[in-house]
Amino acid sequence: MVSQIEHILRRMDVPSISVRVLPSTHSARALALGAFVIYDFADSSSTPLVLVETQFVDVYLADPVEVQAYESLWTGLSAEALSVEETREWLVSLRDQGR
């Protein structure tokens, strides 16, 4: 596991990659039941889309109410997650425990 953590730490140095950990002690005010991606396009005439990944199918959502629900979920998850620097410190501590 140490090598996996070191790989993540190296990837965190890439400017386009941001890693944040949601601690197991979080309050679960925001809870994602599966993976999702919010696509917000640079072209202002395009409306945002949400891709919800499930075990068997991927679902694209374009309804503004549904998109807003996922944007709210993302805001809640982001508020509860460790910052990038706190995540780095947590991963370093976890790596050092595994050595």
N, C-alpha and C positions, 0 to 999 in steps of 0.2 A: 504494500500500500504506500510505502514511502516514495517509491518511484512515481506513482500516480500523483501524489500530492506535489512532488517536485515538478512534474510536468504541468500541472495546473498553475503553480507559482510562476513558471517560465512564461506560460501563455498570458498571464496577467500583465506582463511587461509589454505586450502588443497593444498599441493605442486603441485599436478598434474592438478590443475584448474587455468586457467588464464582468467580473465575477463577484457575486454577493451571496452570502450564505443566510438562509433562514434557520435560526437556531431551533433545536428541538424543544426548547423551553418557551417558544413564542406562544402568544395567547390564543392563536387560531381565530382571531377576529376575521382574518382573511385566509381562506383555504381554497387552493386550487385542486380540483379533483382529477385533473389531467393536464397534459401539456397544451399550451396555446401560444400563438404568435399574433401580435397586433401589427398589421401593415398600415402605416400612415404614409401616404405617398407625397412626394415633393410637389407634384402637380396639384394645386389647390382645388381644381375642378373634380379631382378623384376623391371619392369618399373612402374612409378607412374600412378595412376588412379585418376579420378575425378568422384565423385558421385554428380549429380545434382538432387535435390529434387524438384518435381513439384506437383501440386495439385492431379494429377491422376497417374503419373508414376515416377519412379526413373530411371535416365539415367546414365549409366557408360560410361565415355569417356577414351579412351586409346591412341588416336591419339596424337603424340607428339606436334603437333601444337595446338590442343585444350587444352591439359594439360598446355602448356606454357601460353596460354591466361588466364587460371584460376590462374596460379601461379603469373602472372603479376597483375591480379586483386587483389589477396591476398596481394601482396606487396604494392599496392596503398592504399588499405583499412587500412593496418597496419600503413602506413606512416601518415594517416589522423586521426587515432584513438588516444584517450588519452592513456597515459602510464598506466600501472597497478596502480601505486601510484596515478596518477591524477584521474583515474577512482574511486579508493577508496575514495578520497577526495570529488569527485563529488557526489558519492552515499551517503556519510555521510551528506553532505550539503542538498541533496534532502530529506533524511530521517528526518533531523532536521526541515526542513520546514514543513513536514507533521505532526509533533507532536503538 
